[in-house]
Amino acid sequence: METTEKKLNFTDIINGDTPVLVDFYADWCMPCRMMAPILKELKNRMGDDLTIVKIDTEKNPDIAIRYQVRGIPNLLLFKNGKVLWQQAGVMQADQLQSMIQQKLSQYADA
């Protein structure tokens, strides 16, 4: 019996029901490197309630351009394909979790 694994593309991922936090970064960017442990902590806190995707702007410039990413690190929060929030710069896990919960609550109320 053959099984095929379906690879989800970026559009499939951000269009899902689960909120998606996208981290636009570059390997050479020191603040971007600072975000890695922060995002790991955030994932540990939020578990399956949040998907985190990292997009290398050097390897995927088309996606970065589509979402007008001008500075990195740049975080975008998606829910059902809609951008709920975007911000450039480093944020701590507490701030990030609070912002995500606030934006998701506003989205649910809309």
Secondary structure, 3 states (H helix, E strand, C coil): CCCCCCCCCHHHHHCCCCCEEEEEECCCCHHHHHHHHHHHHHHHHHHHHCEEEEEECCCCHHHHHHCCCCCCCEEEEEECCEEEEEEECCCCHHHHHHHHHHHHHHHHHC
